[in-house]
Amino acid sequence: MINRGDQPYADSKAAPGAEWAAHIKTDPVKALEMFVRTWHPERQQDATPTWEAGAAKSGTLPVALVALCDLVGRHPTLQDLPDHLLVPPMVSGPADDRLVFASESQGCRHWGVAWPLTGEPDPPVWRVENPHDPDETETEVEGEPLSRFILQYVLCLTELAAACQGWSHIVPAERLTPLLDQFQPIPLKPFSMTYTDGETHYVGPGLLAAVLVDQDEAVLSLHATRPAALEPLREALPWRHFLGQDSPEHSDPGSENTSAVSIPDGHRAPADKPACRPPYCRPDDWTGGDTTDPPF
């Protein structure tokens, strides 16, 4: 459960920047460290991290896992995210053949690398479905190697834990183009478990954004450090949820665009389908039936 009294970025006086994103392709571990320092408060100096005993034995771990252990020890809100980071990593799987470092909150899936370790500096990541039921277990390799996957995982969970959020109704994907052109895309492949055409992440001034596309329709979600980062976007799209206000039924944002973001009128048409929660929603959730609401 998220500790709302100790949220990400709670002790930051400045809005998070986007400098970390410049290192994703060349040094994803550095990008991870910069992202966490930007969005998650650091532990008080007199506190004793709980990861030290396990990390002291981690000399053979890949660099990305060592960095993750260190970051979780220094930034405790990483342990309050919707899903779990396992520090130190644990050996698990039907045949004890995975070193697991992340787990879905209800234990129905986890992520890890092959065990025993082979010495590969940036090994592939395996998603294991139903890890506690050998008869139902399924495995699939993720699109990103370990260093980039950990960044992607922490990024997505930080979005879901953000105090200030906006979730659009489903809109034609092309209508998001003029808005997204003002953000910086994050060069990471979608999770293997995304049941649509994929989820793309963006970073903007003081905010993170995610777009989930299914054929020619899309949902945009915004995640920020403070309301001021989202307010200029209030009139850009019809929102299902925006800064604590729910709007299950679509209402046209009006013919006059008062947003600070330039959105041509032709890109602001109504949409009548509710948003669902990336990256876990399936195409059936877009029909307006049983939907997965944003986690507030």
N, C-alpha and C positions, 0 to 999 in steps of 0.2 A: 504494500500500500504506500502511496506517495505521502510523505510527510509535508503537508502544505505549509508548515511553519518554517521549513528549511528548504525552500524550493531552489532549483537551479538559478544561478545569477542573482540570488537574493542580496548579496553583499556588494554588488557591482554598482558603481555610480555612473558609469558610462554605458551606452548601448553597445551590445556586442558587435564587433566588426566582422569583416569577411576575409581578413588577411590569411587565415588558416587554409582557406580553399585553394590558394595558389600552390600549395605543396602536395596536393592529393596525388598527382601523377608522379612526381619525382621523389617524394619522401612522405608516404602516408602516415608513418608513425609520428613524424613531426607535426603533420596536420592534425592528427588525433590529439596530441598533447596540447597544441595551441587551441583547438576547439574546446577541450574540456576546461582549460584555464579560463577561457572566455565565458563559458556558459554555466560553470559549476563552481560554487564557492570553495575555497581551500579550507582544510581542517585547521582548527586552532593549533598553535605550535605545542601547547602543553598536552595535547591529546595523543594517545598511543595508538597507532594504526593496528588493526587486527590481522593484517595480511603479512606482517614481517616474518613470522615463523615459516609460513609456506613459501614466501618469495625467496627466503634465504637458501632454499633447496632447489631453486629454479634455474640453476646455472645452465642447464641444457635446453631450456625453453626457447622457442623462437623470440626474436626481439620484440615483436608486437605483443606477445603475451606477457613478457616481463614489463613492458611499458604499461599494459593494462593493470597489472598487479599494483604497480607504483601509483597509478592515477586513482584507482579505487581507494588506496590507502590515504591519499592526500585530499581527495574530493569525495566526502561521504555521501553526497546526494546521488552519486552513481549507483549506490546500493538501494536507493529509494525509487528507482524507475519502475514502470509498469511490469516489465519482465526482468529476469534476474541475470546478473553477471556473477559467475562463480569464481571467486578468488580465495585461495589458489584453485586452479583448474583441477577437476577430478576425473579419474579414469572410470568410464561407464560404458553403456551399450550392452546389447544382448551377449556379446562375446568379450566384454571388456576391451574392445578394440578402438575406443575413441577417448581422447582427452578432451573433456567437455568444459567449455568456458562460458556458455550462455544457455539459459533455459526459459521456455515460455512459463508464465506465472502459474499455470495449472499443471505443468509437467507433461503436457501432451506432445511436446517436441523439444529437442535441444540441438545445439550446434557444437561441433568440436572438430579436431583434427585427428588423423590416424595415429593410433597408439600400438606399439611403441613408436616414439619419434624416430625419424630417419635422418635427422640433421638438416633437412631442407629448410632454408632460411625463411621462406614465405609459403608454407604448404597450403593446399586447397582446404576449404572448409566444407564439412558434410553436415547437412540437416538430417536429423533422424526423427521420423514421425512414430508415435506410439512406442517410445523407447523401452517401456516397462512391460510390453506385451510381445514376446518373441514371434507369435503367430501373426501379428498385425504390423510389425515393424517395417517401415519403408525408409530408404535412404536416397538422398539426391545431393549432388555436389553444387555448391553455390557458384555464382558467376564471378565473384571476386575472391582473390586469395586472402589469406588471413589478415594481413595488415590493413587492407582496404575494407574487408568485411567488418572488422571490429569498429572502424570509423563509421561505417554505414549503420551498424547496429546501434551504436551510442547516439548517432545523429537522430535516427528515427525515434528512439525512446525519449530523447531530450525534447523532441517536438511534442510528443504526447503528454509530457509532464509539464509543459509550459503553462504558466498562469494565464496568459493572454492568448486567446485562440479565435480563429474564424474558420467556419466550414461552409463552403458554398453549397447551394443546390446544384444538381447536375445541369451542366450547360454544354452546348456544342463546343467541342475541343478548340475549334478555330477561334472562338470568342476570347480565349485566354491569351492569344498570341500578343496583342499589344501590351498587356499587363506583364507577361513573363519576359518580354524583351527588355524590361527595365530591371530585371533581376539577373544574377549570375548563376548559370546552371552548375550543378555539382556533378562531376564526371564519374558517377558510380552506376553500375548495372543494377537492375531491380533484384529484389530477393527472389529466390527460386520459387517461393510459395505464393507469389502474387498471381491471382487467378484471372487477371485482366491483361491488357497489352503492356502493363508495366507502370511503375511509379518513378517519377523523376523529381529530384530535389533541387531547390534553389536557395540562394542566400541573398538577402537584401539588407538595407539599412536597419539594423536592430531587429531583424526577423529572419525566420526560416520559412520556407514554403515547400509544399509537396503537391504534385499533380498526379492523380490516378486516372488513367485513360482506359476506356473500353470502347474499341472501334472509334466512332466519331463523337463520343461523349466523354466528359471529364468532370472531375471534382477537384477543386482547389482548396487546400487547407493552409492557414497561416498560423504561425507560432512565434510569439514575441516576448521580449523581456518586460515590456510595459505597454499600456494602452496606446500611448502616443505613436508607437510604431505602426499600429494597425488603423488608427483613425482615418488617415488619408485614403484608405482603401474601402471605407464603409459604403460608398456609393458606386464602387466599381462593378459589383456583381450582386445578384440576389443571394442572400446568406441564409442558411438554415440555422446557424448559430454564429453570433458575433459578439465578442466581449461580454459574455454572460447573458445575452438576450437570445432566446430561441424564437424561430419563425418557421414552424412546421409547414405552413402554407405559403406558397410563393406570392410575393407582392412585387410589382414592378418598381424598381428603384427610382423611376421617374424619368422624364424626357430630358431634364437638365442635369448634366453631370457636374456635381459640386466637389468631386474628388480632386485631390492634388495630382492624381495620376491621370494621364490623358488616355481616356477610353472612348474611341469613336462610338457614336450612337448605334451603329450597325453591329457592334460587338457586345451589346448589352441586352440581348433579347431575353424574354422570360424562360424559365425552366421550371418544371413541375415535379421533379423527382428528388427525393431526399438523399442527402449524402450518407455514405457509409465510411467505416473506419479503415483506412489503409494501414498495413498492407494485407489485412485479413479478410477483406470482403470478396465475395464471389459475384459474378455477373447477375445472379438471381436477386441479389440484394438491391439492385438498381431499379427494381420494378415497382417499388412503393409498397411492398408487403412488409414482411418482418425485416427490419433494417437494424444494423448495428449502429447505435448512436455514438457520437464522440464521447470519450471518457471524461465526464466532468462531475 
